[in-house]
Amino acid sequence: MPTTLLPTRFRLSLPAFATTMRDSQRLRLATLTRLRWLSVAGQVAACVFVAWGLWYPFPVVLCLLLIAVSIAVNVFLTLTYPASRRLSSGAAALVLAFDILQPSGLLFLTGGIENPFAIFLVLPVVVASATQPPLTTACLGILSVIAATLLLFFHLPVPWPADRTLILPRSYVGGLWFAIVATLVLAAIYIYRVAAESRTLADALNATEMVLQREQHLSALDGLAAAAAHELGTPLSTIALVAREMGRVTEADSPYYEDVQLLISQTERCREILRRLTSLSADGEEHLARLPVTSLVEETAEPHRHLGVRIRTEICRLGGKEPVMRRSPGVAYGLGAIVENAADFAKDQVVIQTSWTDRFVTISVSDDGPGFSADALARIGDPYLAYRERGERRGGGGLGLGLFIAKTLLERSGAQISFGNRPSREGSGARVELRWPRDGFDTERTAVHN
């Protein structure tokens, strides 16, 4: 029973939401400059230790010049751009490409692939895989592989004592090259998948919060209207009093008589409007805030009866009085999304069964459509999944963010949700069952216990 990607009222804000997600995924310039300072410190320490600690001969001046270039780039970026600047994909690719080329130059001067620090060619690609699009990561990965391959054949000797010569077998050097390339590829794929899932989950949770916040704002409008009516009541009473006094002293044949009478009638009209606004949160507020479970089901099903399938509701009273819940935007949205998805995939009808006992309140939604596939059942509730059956669906959207939002909101209300297919004896189709503990669902029972 896949869900639409987003409800209609939420799609209006999708472009801004997508822009926010893209901005949040951009890499901060300060992050790269700090990492480069750490790299510079390590490079300087290695050069100084090998040159004047071990006294191994190698072109230390050229190495320090390459390190100075890295320092100059860092200083230039720090002075030119603010630390909070977020880099576009292209700018990040250029900065990370420099972080591949500069260490490659150092490795060329100090032994190429035979240098144990050759593994550091992997780091910029790992950073890109965690923060950049796949194309950028792939390009940087190819650059690193090309650099490692060139360093396999072209390099100066490894720093070593002057009276000795280090000669590694070619097969061993080839193994080093293969190990670096394999580590680069596997690390990039692993980090990319982990980071992508983390971003997806964070984006879906943000979307959930936005939907719930919008529903709460709508439900709070009656309180705002009542507050406005209360604030406007006093000045309007003063205006009405002054208008009546003007009506008493104005003669019928005065040219201002009709204007005064119009002012009196309009103030009365304003007072009537304010009385109606006040009633939204006065006598009827508590009545509207509480909702029997059968009314919840009917209110949820009614907007979806025009989708071309029959929606049938069944009530099974297994014990006690009908539960009465406090109206919840999250529950209404979550249950509505599940019913809408059932209608999207149903062939002829959707059945909503409502039952309650002394312990639980249960609502199950089933359809006579193709049902869930085994793969969909294994991953259900994850955000941004692919469609279950593209050819079968009446509406747009896919099994993904909408169902994730609905599931999250319903679980926040205390519901236990189970997804499955109808028993074979009942025919094909999917079934979603929601179960709440009655003590937390039924406001009347809670009030009695308190």
C-alpha positions as a Markdown table, in Angstrom:
| # | Residue | x | y | z |
|---|---|---|---|---|
| 1 | Met | 0.0 | 0.0 | 0.0 |
| 2 | Pro | 2.5 | 2.7 | -1.1 |
| 3 | Thr | 2.0 | 6.2 | -0.2 |
| 4 | Thr | 2.2 | 9.5 | -2.1 |
| 5 | Leu | 5.5 | 11.2 | -1.9 |
| 6 | Leu | 4.0 | 14.3 | -0.1 |
| 7 | Pro | 0.5 | 15.6 | 0.6 |
| 8 | Thr | -0.8 | 18.3 | -1.6 |
| 9 | Arg | -0.6 | 21.0 | 1.0 |
| 10 | Phe | 3.1 | 20.2 | 1.6 |
| 11 | Arg | 4.1 | 20.2 | -2.1 |
| 12 | Leu | 3.9 | 23.9 | -2.2 |
| 13 | Ser | 6.9 | 24.2 | 0.0 |
| 14 | Leu | 8.9 | 21.5 | -1.7 |
| 15 | Pro | 11.2 | 23.7 | -3.7 |
| 16 | Ala | 12.3 | 25.7 | -0.7 |
| 17 | Phe | 12.7 | 22.4 | 1.2 |
| 18 | Ala | 14.8 | 20.9 | -1.6 |
| 19 | Thr | 17.0 | 24.0 | -1.7 |
| 20 | Thr | 17.5 | 23.8 | 2.1 |
| 21 | Met | 18.6 | 20.1 | 1.7 |
| 22 | Arg | 21.1 | 21.0 | -1.0 |
| 23 | Asp | 22.6 | 23.8 | 1.0 |
| 24 | Ser | 22.9 | 21.6 | 4.1 |
| 25 | Gln | 24.9 | 19.0 | 2.0 |
| 26 | Arg | 27.5 | 21.6 | 0.8 |
| 27 | Leu | 30.9 | 21.3 | 2.3 |
| 28 | Arg | 32.1 | 24.3 | 4.4 |
| 29 | Leu | 35.4 | 25.9 | 3.3 |
| 30 | Ala | 36.5 | 26.0 | 6.9 |
| 31 | Thr | 36.4 | 22.2 | 7.1 |
| 32 | Leu | 38.7 | 21.8 | 4.2 |
| 33 | Thr | 41.2 | 24.5 | 5.3 |
| 34 | Arg | 41.4 | 23.0 | 8.8 |
| 35 | Leu | 42.0 | 19.5 | 7.3 |
| 36 | Arg | 44.7 | 21.0 | 5.1 |
| 37 | Trp | 46.4 | 22.7 | 8.0 |
| 38 | Leu | 46.5 | 19.3 | 9.7 |
| 39 | Ser | 48.0 | 17.7 | 6.5 |
| 40 | Val | 50.6 | 20.5 | 6.3 |
| 41 | Ala | 51.6 | 19.9 | 9.9 |
| 42 | Gly | 52.1 | 16.2 | 9.2 |
| 43 | Gln | 54.0 | 16.8 | 6.0 |
| 44 | Val | 56.4 | 19.2 | 7.7 |
| 45 | Ala | 56.9 | 16.9 | 10.6 |
| 46 | Ala | 57.7 | 13.9 | 8.3 |
| 47 | Cys | 60.1 | 15.9 | 6.1 |
| 48 | Val | 62.0 | 17.4 | 9.2 |
| 49 | Phe | 62.2 | 14.0 | 10.9 |
| 50 | Val | 63.4 | 12.1 | 7.8 |
| 51 | Ala | 65.9 | 14.8 | 6.7 |
| 52 | Trp | 67.4 | 15.9 | 10.1 |
| 53 | Gly | 66.3 | 13.1 | 12.4 |
| 54 | Leu | 67.2 | 10.0 | 10.3 |
| 55 | Trp | 69.5 | 12.0 | 7.9 |
| 56 | Tyr | 68.1 | 10.2 | 4.9 |
| 57 | Pro | 69.0 | 11.9 | 1.7 |
| 58 | Phe | 66.1 | 13.2 | -0.4 |
| 59 | Pro | 65.2 | 16.6 | -2.1 |
| 60 | Val | 63.9 | 18.2 | 1.1 |
| 61 | Val | 64.0 | 21.7 | -0.4 |
| 62 | Leu | 61.6 | 20.8 | -3.2 |
| 63 | Cys | 59.4 | 19.0 | -0.7 |
| 64 | Leu | 59.2 | 22.1 | 1.5 |
| 65 | Leu | 58.4 | 24.3 | -1.5 |
| 66 | Leu | 55.4 | 22.0 | -2.3 |
| 67 | Ile | 54.3 | 22.3 | 1.3 |
| 68 | Ala | 54.7 | 26.1 | 1.0 |
| 69 | Val | 52.4 | 26.0 | -2.0 |
| 70 | Ser | 49.7 | 24.2 | 0.1 |
| 71 | Ile | 50.2 | 26.8 | 2.9 |
| 72 | Ala | 49.8 | 29.7 | 0.4 |
| 73 | Val | 46.6 | 28.2 | -1.0 |
| 74 | Asn | 45.2 | 27.8 | 2.5 |
| 75 | Val | 46.1 | 31.4 | 3.4 |
| 76 | Phe | 44.6 | 32.7 | 0.2 |
| 77 | Leu | 41.3 | 30.9 | 0.8 |
| 78 | Thr | 41.2 | 32.0 | 4.4 |
| 79 | Leu | 41.7 | 35.7 | 3.6 |
| 80 | Thr | 39.5 | 35.8 | 0.5 |
| 81 | Tyr | 36.4 | 33.9 | 1.6 |
| 82 | Pro | 34.6 | 33.8 | 4.9 |
| 83 | Ala | 35.0 | 30.6 | 7.0 |
| 84 | Ser | 31.2 | 29.9 | 6.9 |
| 85 | Arg | 31.2 | 29.8 | 3.0 |
| 86 | Arg | 29.7 | 26.6 | 1.6 |
| 87 | Leu | 31.3 | 25.4 | -1.5 |
| 88 | Ser | 29.5 | 24.4 | -4.6 |
| 89 | Ser | 30.2 | 20.9 | -6.0 |
| 90 | Gly | 32.5 | 22.3 | -8.6 |
| 91 | Ala | 34.5 | 24.5 | -6.2 |
| 92 | Ala | 34.8 | 21.6 | -3.7 |
| 93 | Ala | 36.0 | 19.3 | -6.5 |
| 94 | Leu | 38.8 | 21.8 | -7.4 |
| 95 | Val | 39.9 | 22.1 | -3.8 |
| 96 | Leu | 39.9 | 18.4 | -3.3 |
| 97 | Ala | 41.7 | 17.9 | -6.6 |
| 98 | Phe | 44.5 | 20.1 | -5.3 |
| 99 | Asp | 44.6 | 17.9 | -2.2 |
| 100 | Ile | 45.3 | 14.9 | -4.5 |
| 101 | Leu | 47.9 | 16.6 | -6.7 |
| 102 | Gln | 50.0 | 18.2 | -4.0 |
| 103 | Pro | 50.6 | 15.0 | -2.1 |
| 104 | Ser | 51.2 | 13.3 | -5.4 |
| 105 | Gly | 54.1 | 15.8 | -6.0 |
| 106 | Leu | 55.5 | 14.9 | -2.6 |
| 107 | Leu | 55.2 | 11.2 | -3.3 |
| 108 | Phe | 57.0 | 11.7 | -6.7 |
| 109 | Leu | 60.0 | 13.2 | -4.8 |
| 110 | Thr | 60.0 | 10.5 | -2.1 |
| 111 | Gly | 59.5 | 7.1 | -3.7 |
| 112 | Gly | 56.1 | 7.1 | -5.3 |
| 113 | Ile | 53.9 | 4.1 | -4.4 |
| 114 | Glu | 56.8 | 2.6 | -2.5 |
| 115 | Asn | 56.4 | 5.4 | 0.1 |
| 116 | Pro | 54.2 | 4.2 | 3.0 |
| 117 | Phe | 52.4 | 7.5 | 3.0 |
| 118 | Ala | 50.9 | 6.8 | -0.5 |
| 119 | Ile | 47.7 | 5.7 | 1.3 |
| 120 | Phe | 46.9 | 9.4 | 1.9 |
| 121 | Leu | 45.8 | 9.6 | -1.8 |
| 122 | Val | 42.6 | 8.0 | -0.6 |
| 123 | Leu | 41.6 | 10.7 | 1.9 |
| 124 | Pro | 40.3 | 13.4 | -0.5 |
| 125 | Val | 38.1 | 10.8 | -2.3 |
| 126 | Val | 36.7 | 9.7 | 1.1 |
| 127 | Val | 35.9 | 13.3 | 2.0 |
| 128 | Ala | 34.2 | 13.7 | -1.4 |
| 129 | Ser | 32.2 | 10.5 | -1.0 |
| 130 | Ala | 30.7 | 11.7 | 2.3 |
| 131 | Thr | 29.8 | 15.2 | 1.1 |
| 132 | Gln | 29.6 | 15.5 | -2.7 |
| 133 | Pro | 27.5 | 14.1 | -5.6 |
| 134 | Pro | 28.5 | 10.7 | -7.1 |
| 135 | Leu | 29.8 | 12.4 | -10.3 |
| 136 | Thr | 32.3 | 14.6 | -8.3 |
| 137 | Thr | 33.4 | 11.6 | -6.2 |
| 138 | Ala | 33.9 | 9.5 | -9.3 |
| 139 | Cys | 36.0 | 12.2 | -11.0 |
| 140 | Leu | 38.2 | 12.6 | -8.0 |
| 141 | Gly | 38.5 | 8.8 | -7.7 |
| 142 | Ile | 39.7 | 8.6 | -11.3 |
| 143 | Leu | 42.2 | 11.4 | -10.7 |
| 144 | Ser | 43.6 | 9.5 | -7.6 |
| 145 | Val | 43.9 | 6.3 | -9.6 |
| 146 | Ile | 45.7 | 8.1 | -12.4 |
| 147 | Ala | 48.1 | 9.7 | -9.9 |
| 148 | Ala | 48.8 | 6.3 | -8.2 |
| 149 | Thr | 49.4 | 4.7 | -11.6 |
| 150 | Leu | 51.8 | 7.4 | -12.7 |
| 151 | Leu | 53.6 | 7.2 | -9.3 |
| 152 | Leu | 54.0 | 3.4 | -9.9 |
| 153 | Phe | 56.3 | 4.1 | -12.9 |
| 154 | Phe | 57.7 | 7.5 | -12.4 |
| 155 | His | 59.2 | 8.6 | -9.1 |
| 156 | Leu | 62.5 | 9.3 | -7.3 |
| 157 | Pro | 64.0 | 6.8 | -4.9 |
| 158 | Val | 62.5 | 6.3 | -1.4 |
| 159 | Pro | 64.5 | 8.2 | 1.3 |
| 160 | Trp | 67.0 | 5.6 | 2.5 |
| 161 | Pro | 70.5 | 5.5 | 4.1 |
| 162 | Ala | 73.1 | 6.7 | 1.6 |
| 163 | Asp | 75.1 | 3.5 | 1.8 |
| 164 | Arg | 72.2 | 1.2 | 1.1 |
| 165 | Thr | 69.7 | 0.7 | -1.7 |
| 166 | Leu | 66.1 | -0.3 | -1.2 |
| 167 | Ile | 64.8 | -2.4 | -4.1 |
| 168 | Leu | 61.3 | -3.8 | -3.8 |
| 169 | Pro | 60.1 | -6.7 | -6.0 |
| 170 | Arg | 57.9 | -5.4 | -8.9 |
| 171 | Ser | 55.1 | -7.8 | -7.9 |
| 172 | Tyr | 55.1 | -6.4 | -4.4 |
| 173 | Val | 55.0 | -2.8 | -5.7 |
| 174 | Gly | 52.1 | -3.9 | -8.0 |
| 175 | Gly | 50.4 | -5.3 | -4.9 |
| 176 | Leu | 50.8 | -1.9 | -3.2 |
| 177 | Trp | 49.2 | -0.2 | -6.2 |
| 178 | Phe | 46.3 | -2.6 | -6.2 |
| 179 | Ala | 45.8 | -2.2 | -2.4 |
| 180 | Ile | 45.6 | 1.6 | -2.7 |
| 181 | Val | 43.1 | 1.4 | -5.6 |
| 182 | Ala | 41.0 | -1.2 | -3.9 |
| 183 | Thr | 41.0 | 0.7 | -0.7 |
| 184 | Leu | 40.0 | 3.9 | -2.5 |
| 185 | Val | 37.1 | 2.3 | -4.3 |
| 186 | Leu | 35.7 | 0.3 | -1.4 |
| 187 | Ala | 36.1 | 3.2 | 1.1 |
| 188 | Ala | 34.4 | 5.6 | -1.3 |
| 189 | Ile | 31.4 | 3.3 | -1.9 |
| 190 | Tyr | 31.1 | 2.5 | 1.8 |
| 191 | Ile | 31.3 | 6.0 | 3.0 |
| 192 | Tyr | 28.9 | 7.3 | 0.2 |
| 193 | Arg | 26.2 | 4.7 | 1.1 |
| 194 | Val | 26.5 | 5.4 | 4.9 |
| 195 | Ala | 26.4 | 9.2 | 4.4 |
| 196 | Ala | 23.6 | 9.0 | 1.8 |
| 197 | Glu | 21.4 | 7.0 | 4.2 |
| 198 | Ser | 22.1 | 9.4 | 7.0 |
| 199 | Arg | 21.2 | 12.4 | 4.9 |
| 200 | Thr | 18.1 | 10.7 | 3.6 |
| 201 | Leu | 16.9 | 9.9 | 7.2 |
| 202 | Ala | 17.7 | 13.5 | 8.3 |
| 203 | Asp | 15.8 | 15.0 | 5.3 |
| 204 | Ala | 12.8 | 12.7 | 5.9 |
| 205 | Leu | 12.7 | 13.7 | 9.6 |
| 206 | Asn | 12.8 | 17.3 | 8.7 |
| 207 | Ala | 9.9 | 16.8 | 6.3 |
| 208 | Thr | 8.0 | 15.1 | 9.0 |
| 209 | Glu | 8.5 | 18.0 | 11.4 |
| 210 | Met | 7.3 | 20.4 | 8.7 |
| 211 | Val | 4.1 | 18.5 | 8.0 |
| 212 | Leu | 3.3 | 18.2 | 11.6 |
| 213 | Gln | 4.1 | 21.8 | 12.3 |
| 214 | Arg | 1.7 | 22.9 | 9.4 |
| 215 | Glu | -1.1 | 20.7 | 10.8 |
| 216 | Gln | -0.6 | 22.2 | 14.3 |
| 217 | His | -0.7 | 25.7 | 12.9 |
| 218 | Leu | -4.0 | 25.0 | 11.2 |
| 219 | Ser | -5.5 | 23.5 | 14.3 |
| 220 | Ala | -4.4 | 26.6 | 16.3 |
| 221 | Leu | -6.2 | 29.1 | 14.1 |
| 222 | Asp | -9.4 | 29.0 | 16.2 |
| 223 | Gly | -7.4 | 30.0 | 19.3 |
| 224 | Leu | -5.8 | 32.9 | 17.4 |
| 225 | Ala | -9.2 | 34.0 | 16.1 |
| 226 | Ala | -10.6 | 34.0 | 19.7 |
| 227 | Ala | -7.6 | 36.0 | 21.0 |
| 228 | Ala | -8.1 | 38.6 | 18.2 |
| 229 | Ala | -11.8 | 38.8 | 19.0 |
| 230 | His | -11.0 | 39.4 | 22.7 |
| 231 | Glu | -8.5 | 42.1 | 22.0 |
| 232 | Leu | -10.8 | 43.9 | 19.5 |
| 233 | Gly | -13.9 | 43.7 | 21.8 |
| 234 | Thr | -13.0 | 46.6 | 24.1 |
| 235 | Pro | -12.2 | 49.3 | 21.5 |
| 236 | Leu | -15.3 | 48.2 | 19.5 |
| 237 | Ser | -17.5 | 48.6 | 22.5 |
| 238 | Thr | -16.2 | 52.1 | 22.9 |
| 239 | Ile | -16.9 | 52.9 | 19.3 |
| 240 | Ala | -20.4 | 51.5 | 19.6 |
| 241 | Leu | -21.1 | 53.6 | 22.7 |
| 242 | Val | -19.9 | 56.8 | 21.0 |
| 243 | Ala | -22.0 | 56.0 | 17.9 |
| 244 | Arg | -25.2 | 55.5 | 20.0 |
| 245 | Glu | -24.6 | 58.8 | 21.8 |
| 246 | Met | -24.2 | 60.5 | 18.4 |
| 247 | Gly | -27.5 | 58.9 | 17.3 |
| 248 | Arg | -29.4 | 60.4 | 20.2 |
| 249 | Val | -28.2 | 63.9 | 19.6 |
| 250 | Thr | -28.5 | 63.9 | 15.8 |
| 251 | Glu | -31.9 | 65.0 | 14.5 |
| 252 | Ala | -33.7 | 63.0 | 11.8 |
| 253 | Asp | -33.5 | 65.9 | 9.3 |
| 254 | Ser | -29.7 | 66.3 | 9.9 |
| 255 | Pro | -27.5 | 65.6 | 6.9 |
| 256 | Tyr | -25.4 | 63.4 | 9.2 |
| 257 | Tyr | -28.3 | 61.3 | 10.4 |
| 258 | Glu | -27.9 | 58.5 | 7.8 |
| 259 | Asp | -24.2 | 58.3 | 8.3 |
| 260 | Val | -24.6 | 58.0 | 12.1 |
| 261 | Gln | -27.2 | 55.2 | 11.6 |
| 262 | Leu | -24.8 | 53.4 | 9.2 |
| 263 | Leu | -22.0 | 53.6 | 11.8 |
| 264 | Ile | -24.3 | 52.1 | 14.5 |
| 265 | Ser | -25.4 | 49.2 | 12.2 |
| 266 | Gln | -21.8 | 48.4 | 11.2 |
| 267 | Thr | -20.5 | 48.4 | 14.7 |
| 268 | Glu | -23.3 | 45.9 | 15.6 |
| 269 | Arg | -22.3 | 43.8 | 12.6 |
| 270 | Cys | -18.6 | 43.8 | 13.8 |
| 271 | Arg | -19.7 | 42.7 | 17.3 |
| 272 | Glu | -21.7 | 39.8 | 15.8 |
| 273 | Ile | -18.6 | 38.7 | 13.8 |
| 274 | Leu | -16.4 | 38.9 | 16.9 |
| 275 | Arg | -19.0 | 36.8 | 18.8 |
| 276 | Arg | -18.8 | 34.1 | 16.2 |
| 277 | Leu | -15.0 | 34.1 | 16.2 |
| 278 | Thr | -15.0 | 33.8 | 20.0 |
| 279 | Ser | -17.4 | 30.8 | 19.8 |
| 280 | Leu | -14.7 | 28.9 | 17.9 |
| 281 | Ser | -12.7 | 28.5 | 21.1 |
| 282 | Ala | -15.5 | 28.9 | 23.7 |
| 283 | Asp | -18.5 | 26.5 | 23.9 |
| 284 | Gly | -17.6 | 24.3 | 21.0 |
| 285 | Glu | -13.8 | 24.1 | 21.5 |
| 286 | Glu | -13.8 | 21.1 | 23.9 |
| 287 | His | -16.5 | 19.3 | 21.8 |
| 288 | Leu | -14.4 | 19.7 | 18.6 |
| 289 | Ala | -11.2 | 18.7 | 20.4 |
| 290 | Arg | -12.5 | 15.3 | 21.2 |
| 291 | Leu | -13.4 | 12.7 | 18.6 |
| 292 | Pro | -14.9 | 9.2 | 18.8 |
| 293 | Val | -12.8 | 6.6 | 17.0 |
| 294 | Thr | -15.6 | 5.8 | 14.5 |
| 295 | Ser | -15.8 | 9.5 | 13.6 |
| 296 | Leu | -12.1 | 9.6 | 13.1 |
| 297 | Val | -12.4 | 6.8 | 10.6 |
| 298 | Glu | -15.3 | 8.4 | 8.8 |
| 299 | Glu | -13.5 | 11.8 | 8.6 |
| 300 | Thr | -10.4 | 10.1 | 7.2 |
| 301 | Ala | -12.2 | 8.0 | 4.6 |
| 302 | Glu | -14.6 | 10.7 | 3.3 |
| 303 | Pro | -12.0 | 12.7 | 1.2 |
| 304 | His | -10.8 | 9.5 | -0.6 |
| 305 | Arg | -14.2 | 8.1 | -1.7 |
| 306 | His | -13.8 | 9.9 | -5.0 |
| 307 | Leu | -10.7 | 7.9 | -6.0 |
| 308 | Gly | -12.7 | 5.3 | -8.0 |
| 309 | Val | -13.0 | 2.5 | -5.4 |
| 310 | Arg | -15.5 | 1.7 | -2.8 |
| 311 | Ile | -14.4 | 2.5 | 0.8 |
| 312 | Arg | -16.3 | 0.4 | 3.3 |
| 313 | Thr | -16.0 | 0.8 | 7.1 |
| 314 | Glu | -16.7 | -2.0 | 9.6 |
| 315 | Ile | -17.1 | -1.6 | 13.3 |
| 316 | Cys | -16.5 | -4.4 | 15.8 |
| 317 | Arg | -17.4 | -3.6 | 19.4 |
| 318 | Leu | -15.6 | -6.2 | 21.4 |
| 319 | Gly | -15.7 | -4.6 | 24.8 |
| 320 | Gly | -16.6 | -1.4 | 26.6 |
| 321 | Lys | -17.8 | 2.0 | 25.4 |
| 322 | Glu | -16.5 | 3.5 | 22.2 |
| 323 | Pro | -13.1 | 5.1 | 22.7 |
| 324 | Val | -12.9 | 8.9 | 22.4 |
| 325 | Met | -9.6 | 10.4 | 21.5 |
| 326 | Arg | -8.2 | 13.9 | 21.5 |
| 327 | Arg | -8.1 | 15.3 | 18.0 |
| 328 | Ser | -4.6 | 14.9 | 16.7 |
| 329 | Pro | -3.3 | 16.3 | 13.4 |
| 330 | Gly | -0.6 | 13.7 | 13.3 |
| 331 | Val | -3.0 | 10.7 | 13.6 |
| 332 | Ala | -5.4 | 12.2 | 11.1 |
| 333 | Tyr | -2.6 | 12.7 | 8.5 |
| 334 | Gly | -1.0 | 9.4 | 9.1 |
| 335 | Leu | -4.2 | 7.4 | 8.9 |
| 336 | Gly | -5.3 | 9.4 | 5.9 |
| 337 | Ala | -2.1 | 8.7 | 4.0 |
| 338 | Ile | -2.5 | 4.9 | 4.6 |
| 339 | Val | -6.2 | 5.0 | 3.4 |
| 340 | Glu | -5.2 | 7.0 | 0.3 |
| 341 | Asn | -2.6 | 4.5 | -0.6 |
| 342 | Ala | -4.9 | 1.6 | -0.2 |
| 343 | Ala | -7.4 | 3.4 | -2.6 |
| 344 | Asp | -4.6 | 4.0 | -5.1 |
| 345 | Phe | -3.8 | 0.3 | -5.4 |
| 346 | Ala | -7.2 | -1.3 | -4.8 |
| 347 | Lys | -9.0 | -3.0 | -7.6 |
| 348 | Asp | -12.6 | -2.5 | -6.3 |
| 349 | Gln | -12.7 | -1.7 | -2.6 |
| 350 | Val | -10.9 | -0.7 | 0.6 |
| 351 | Val | -12.1 | -2.0 | 3.9 |
| 352 | Ile | -11.4 | -0.1 | 7.2 |
| 353 | Gln | -12.1 | -2.2 | 10.2 |
| 354 | Thr | -12.3 | -0.6 | 13.6 |
| 355 | Ser | -12.4 | -2.6 | 16.9 |
| 356 | Trp | -11.7 | -2.1 | 20.5 |
| 357 | Thr | -11.4 | -4.0 | 23.7 |
| 358 | Asp | -10.7 | -3.0 | 27.3 |
| 359 | Arg | -7.0 | -3.0 | 26.5 |
| 360 | Phe | -6.5 | -2.0 | 22.8 |
| 361 | Val | -8.0 | 0.1 | 20.0 |
| 362 | Thr | -7.3 | -1.4 | 16.6 |
| 363 | Ile | -7.8 | 0.1 | 13.1 |
| 364 | Ser | -6.9 | -2.1 | 10.0 |
| 365 | Val | -6.9 | -0.9 | 6.4 |
| 366 | Ser | -6.9 | -3.5 | 3.7 |
| 367 | Asp | -7.4 | -3.5 | -0.1 |
| 368 | Asp | -7.9 | -6.0 | -2.8 |
| 369 | Gly | -4.9 | -4.9 | -4.9 |
| 370 | Pro | -1.6 | -6.7 | -5.7 |
| 371 | Gly | -0.3 | -6.5 | -2.1 |
| 372 | Phe | 3.2 | -5.9 | -0.9 |
| 373 | Ser | 6.2 | -7.6 | -2.5 |
| 374 | Ala | 8.6 | -9.4 | -0.3 |
| 375 | Asp | 11.3 | -6.8 | -0.9 |
| 376 | Ala | 8.9 | -3.9 | 0.0 |
| 377 | Leu | 7.9 | -5.6 | 3.2 |
| 378 | Ala | 11.5 | -6.0 | 4.2 |
| 379 | Arg | 12.2 | -2.3 | 3.8 |
| 380 | Ile | 8.9 | -0.7 | 4.5 |
| 381 | Gly | 9.0 | 2.6 | 6.3 |
| 382 | Asp | 12.4 | 3.6 | 4.9 |
| 383 | Pro | 12.2 | 7.0 | 3.2 |
| 384 | Tyr | 12.6 | 7.4 | -0.6 |
| 385 | Leu | 11.9 | 3.9 | -1.7 |
| 386 | Ala | 11.0 | 3.1 | -5.3 |
| 387 | Tyr | 7.4 | 2.4 | -6.5 |
| 388 | Arg | 6.0 | -1.0 | -5.6 |
| 389 | Glu | 4.2 | -1.6 | -8.9 |
| 390 | Arg | 4.4 | 1.4 | -11.2 |
| 391 | Gly | 1.8 | 0.0 | -13.7 |
| 392 | Glu | -0.8 | -0.7 | -11.0 |
| 393 | Arg | -0.9 | 2.7 | -9.4 |
| 394 | Arg | -3.7 | 5.2 | -10.0 |
| 395 | Gly | -2.1 | 8.2 | -8.4 |
| 396 | Gly | 1.3 | 9.7 | -8.4 |
| 397 | Gly | 4.1 | 9.3 | -5.9 |
| 398 | Gly | 5.9 | 6.3 | -4.6 |
| 399 | Leu | 6.5 | 4.1 | -1.6 |
| 400 | Gly | 8.8 | 6.4 | 0.4 |
| 401 | Leu | 8.7 | 9.7 | 2.2 |
| 402 | Gly | 4.9 | 9.9 | 2.6 |
| 403 | Leu | 4.7 | 6.5 | 4.3 |
| 404 | Phe | 7.8 | 7.3 | 6.4 |
| 405 | Ile | 6.1 | 10.5 | 7.6 |
| 406 | Ala | 2.8 | 8.7 | 8.3 |
| 407 | Lys | 4.5 | 5.9 | 10.1 |
| 408 | Thr | 6.6 | 8.3 | 12.2 |
| 409 | Leu | 3.5 | 10.4 | 13.2 |
| 410 | Leu | 1.4 | 7.4 | 14.1 |
| 411 | Glu | 4.2 | 5.8 | 16.2 |
| 412 | Arg | 4.6 | 9.1 | 18.0 |
| 413 | Ser | 0.9 | 8.8 | 19.0 |
| 414 | Gly | 1.7 | 5.4 | 20.6 |
| 415 | Ala | 0.5 | 3.2 | 17.8 |
| 416 | Gln | 2.1 | -0.1 | 16.9 |
| 417 | Ile | 2.0 | -0.6 | 13.1 |
| 418 | Ser | 2.2 | -3.8 | 11.2 |
| 419 | Phe | 2.4 | -4.2 | 7.5 |
| 420 | Gly | 1.5 | -7.3 | 5.6 |
| 421 | Asn | -0.7 | -9.0 | 3.0 |
| 422 | Arg | -4.1 | -10.4 | 3.4 |
| 423 | Pro | -4.4 | -14.2 | 4.0 |
| 424 | Ser | -4.6 | -16.1 | 0.8 |
| 425 | Arg | -8.1 | -17.4 | 1.6 |
| 426 | Glu | -9.3 | -13.7 | 1.6 |
| 427 | Gly | -7.7 | -13.0 | -1.8 |
| 428 | Ser | -4.9 | -10.7 | -2.8 |
| 429 | Gly | -4.2 | -7.4 | -1.2 |
| 430 | Ala | -2.2 | -5.5 | 1.4 |
| 431 | Arg | -3.2 | -4.9 | 5.0 |
| 432 | Val | -1.9 | -2.3 | 7.5 |
| 433 | Glu | -2.9 | -2.7 | 11.2 |
| 434 | Leu | -2.7 | 0.1 | 13.7 |
| 435 | Arg | -3.0 | -0.7 | 17.4 |
| 436 | Trp | -3.1 | 1.8 | 20.4 |
| 437 | Pro | -3.1 | 0.9 | 24.1 |
| 438 | Arg | -6.6 | 2.1 | 25.1 |
| 439 | Asp | -5.4 | 3.8 | 28.3 |
| 440 | Gly | -3.3 | 6.2 | 26.2 |
| 441 | Phe | -5.9 | 6.6 | 23.3 |
| 442 | Asp | -9.2 | 7.0 | 25.2 |
| 443 | Thr | -9.4 | 10.5 | 26.8 |
| 444 | Glu | -12.5 | 9.6 | 28.8 |
| 445 | Arg | -10.9 | 6.6 | 30.3 |
| 446 | Thr | -7.8 | 8.6 | 31.1 |
| 447 | Ala | -9.9 | 11.3 | 32.8 |
| 448 | Val | -11.6 | 8.7 | 34.9 |
| 449 | His | -8.3 | 7.1 | 36.0 |
| 450 | Asn | -6.9 | 10.5 | 36.9 |
